[in-house]
Amino acid sequence: MNDLENHFGDDASLDMQTNKEILAFLVKNSAETSTMKASWNFLNSINNKDIIALSQTDYWKRKHKNIPKEIFENEKIKSQANCKACHSDIEKGLIENENIKDISDFK
């Protein structure tokens, strides 16, 4: 949040109040404060590495290792970063197994 003018090559600058509100939300909802098992699994798999994407964690790689790479290239998914394509409850901070779409839906 401190260097948004260089956010992955884009200028994502915000006014000070909006930046402050988003930062407060991020801190309040961070993995460090979560009671969700998956949050702790992700957090513990980072191992002090500078990781900016969940898909780069050891936990994510282990959980997704049996999914063919072509699935992530499917036009409905497009990349490993599109969690919502398969995890319908991700916007609630959940990734419950019973809410994961079957990969046959994307073949």
C-alpha positions in Angstrom: 0.0 0.0 0.0 3.0 2.3 0.3 4.2 2.0 -3.3 1.0 1.9 -5.3 2.3 4.2 -8.0 4.4 1.2 -9.1 2.0 -1.6 -8.6 3.1 -4.4 -10.9 4.0 -1.8 -13.6 0.8 0.2 -13.1 0.0 3.3 -11.2 -2.7 2.3 -8.7 -2.3 5.4 -6.6 -5.2 6.3 -4.3 -6.1 9.3 -2.2 -4.9 9.2 1.4 -8.3 8.4 2.9 -9.1 5.5 0.6 -5.6 4.1 1.0 -6.0 4.2 4.8 -9.4 2.5 4.6 -8.1 -0.3 2.4 -5.0 -0.8 4.5 -7.1 -1.1 7.7 -9.3 -3.7 5.9 -6.2 -5.7 4.8 -4.7 -5.7 8.3 -8.0 -6.6 9.9 -8.6 -9.5 7.5 -5.0 -10.7 7.1 -4.0 -14.4 7.5 -2.3 -13.5 10.8 -5.7 -12.6 12.3 -7.8 -15.2 10.7 -9.3 -18.2 12.4 -9.7 -20.1 9.1 -7.5 -23.2 8.8 -6.6 -22.4 5.2 -5.3 -19.0 6.1 -2.9 -20.5 8.7 -1.9 -23.2 6.2 -1.0 -20.5 3.6 0.7 -18.3 6.2 2.8 -21.2 7.5 3.8 -22.3 4.0 5.4 -18.9 3.1 8.4 -19.6 5.4 9.6 -16.0 5.4 9.7 -15.8 1.6 8.7 -12.7 -0.2 5.6 -14.2 -1.8 2.9 -11.9 -3.3 0.6 -14.6 -4.8 -1.1 -17.5 -3.0 -0.3 -19.7 -6.0 3.4 -19.3 -5.2 3.1 -20.9 -1.8 4.1 -24.5 -1.0 0.6 -25.1 0.4 -1.2 -23.9 -2.8 1.2 -26.0 -4.9 0.6 -29.1 -2.8 -3.2 -28.7 -2.8 -3.3 -28.2 -6.6 -0.6 -30.6 -7.7 -3.1 -33.1 -9.3 -4.8 -30.5 -11.4 -3.6 -30.6 -15.0 -1.9 -27.4 -16.2 -4.3 -27.2 -19.1 -7.2 -26.6 -16.7 -5.6 -23.3 -15.7 -5.2 -22.3 -19.3 -8.9 -23.0 -20.0 -10.7 -19.8 -21.3 -13.0 -19.9 -18.2 -10.1 -19.9 -15.8 -7.2 -18.3 -17.7 -4.6 -18.5 -14.8 -3.8 -19.8 -11.4 -4.7 -16.4 -10.0 -8.4 -16.8 -10.8 -9.5 -18.5 -7.6 -13.1 -17.6 -8.1 -13.3 -19.8 -11.2 -13.2 -22.9 -9.1 -13.8 -21.7 -5.5 -17.3 -20.2 -5.5 -17.0 -19.1 -1.9 -13.6 -17.3 -2.1 -15.1 -13.8 -1.8 -16.3 -14.8 1.7 -12.7 -15.9 2.5 -13.7 -19.5 2.3 -12.3 -22.4 0.2 -14.5 -25.2 1.4 -14.1 -28.5 -0.5 -17.9 -28.9 -1.0 -18.0 -25.6 -2.9 -15.1 -26.3 -5.3 -16.3 -26.8 -8.9 -15.4 -30.1 -10.5 -12.5 -29.8 -13.1 -14.6 -31.7 -15.6 -16.7 -28.5 -15.8 -13.7 -26.9 -17.6 -12.8 -29.6 -20.1 
